[in-house]
């Protein structure tokens, strides 16, 4: 058990979960990106939220994977984190193929994650400016999350 009576894997879940569940901010981000490409109805917003959660989950998974590679968490702790996070974000509603597509792109450098998001959530019509906003948001999220994780676990 770690500090405050929680195991490392519980602390890792607790650290990531609020970031994956911030649906109000996800809706705001949808509205910023959507320049009338798709209707701003709840169905399209929910689709975007599911995809954005998948993107953020992939980043969390990558950061935690690096934490494991560096020897700060065990393989068991890593695996114990992924299941609860997937369950909480209801990953099964999006489908394995889409997660695999985002994952493959992330491990290929992640530059085209914004294009995948555009394809599924905005009929492939995101402007170059919006694509760059997505890329910046992804880079910022990963940098801040990784810094936070390193601060708490290294």
N, C-alpha and C positions, 0 to 999 in steps of 0.2 A: 504494500500500500504506500502511496506517495503522500505528499503533504495534504493536509485537510482531509485525511482519511480516504482519499480516492486513489484508485490505481492509475497508472500512467495512461492506459487506454481510455479510461473514463475521463481523465483530464483532457486528452486529445479530442474526444468527442465533444466535450463541453466547450472547448475552444472554437471548434469549427461550426458547430450546429447553429448558433445565432446568425452567423454569416450566410448560411445556406437557407435560412428561414425568413429573411427580411423582405417579405413579399411587398410591403408598401413601397420600399425603395426600388424593387424590381419593376413595379408598375410605373413609377416615375421615370425610370430609365427607358422603359418601353415607349412611353409618350415622347420622350426626348428623341429617341431614335426614329420613331415612326413619323415620317413626313408625308402622311396620307398614303402610304404604300398599301396598307391594309386597314380595314375598319377597326376603330378603337373600341371594339366591343369586348365583353368579358371573355369570350371564347378565345380571341386572339391574344389577349393579355395573359390568359392562363397558359396558352401554348408557349408563349415567350417565357413565362416564369418557369415552366418545366424545363425548357431548354437552357435557360440561364442557370438554374440550379445544377443541371448536368455539367455545364462548363465550370462552374465554381467547384463542384465536387471533384472534377478531374484535376483541377489545380491543387486542391487540398490533398488529394491522393498523391500527386507528384511531390508536393512539399514533404508530406509524411514519408514517402518513399525515400527521399534524399536523407531525411532524418534517420531512417533505418540503415541506409547505406553507410552513413557516417557513424553508426554504432550507438546512437542515442536511444533507439527503441528496438525491441526485438521483433522478429518476424511475426510472432504470436500477437504481440501488442498491435502491430500494424494491421493484421488481419482482423483483430477484434474491434478495430476502429471502423473499418470499411463497411461491414455489415450494418451496424446501427445507423450510420450516416445514409446509406442507400435506402434503408427502410424509412427513415424520417423524411427523406425528400421524395418518397414514393417513386423511386426510379423505375419500377416495373410499368408505370403508366406511360413512360416515354418509349421504352423498348431498347433491347440490347443492341440492335444494329446502330441506332443513333448514338448511344453511348460509345460504341466501338469506333464510330466515325470521328467523334470528338476526341477520343483517347488517342487514336492513331495520329491525328493532326497535332495534338499536344506534344506527343513524343517525337514528332517531326519538326518541332520548333514552335508550333502554335500560331504561326502568322495567319493562316487561313481559317481559323476558328470563326472569325467574323463572317466569312463568306458562307460557311455552313449554317450559321445562325440566320443569315440573310435568306438563304435558300428555304429553310424550314419555317421561318417566322414572318418574313416580309416579302414573300413571293420573289425572292432574289433581287429585290429592288433597292436595297440600302445604298445610299449615296456614298461616294468616296469619303466624305466628311464623317458620316455615321459609321462607316467601317473603321475609320481611324479612331473614332470615339470608343468603339468596342475594343479595338486593339489596346488603346491606352488604358481602358478600364481593366482589362485582363492583366496587363503588365503591372499596373498599380496594385491590384488586388493581390497578385502573386508576391510582389515585393514586400508589401506591408504584412501579409500573412506569414511569409517566410521569416521576416524579421521578428515578428511577435513570437513565433514558434521557437526560433533560436534563443530568444531572450528567456523564454520560460523553461526550455528543455536542454539547452547546451551549457 
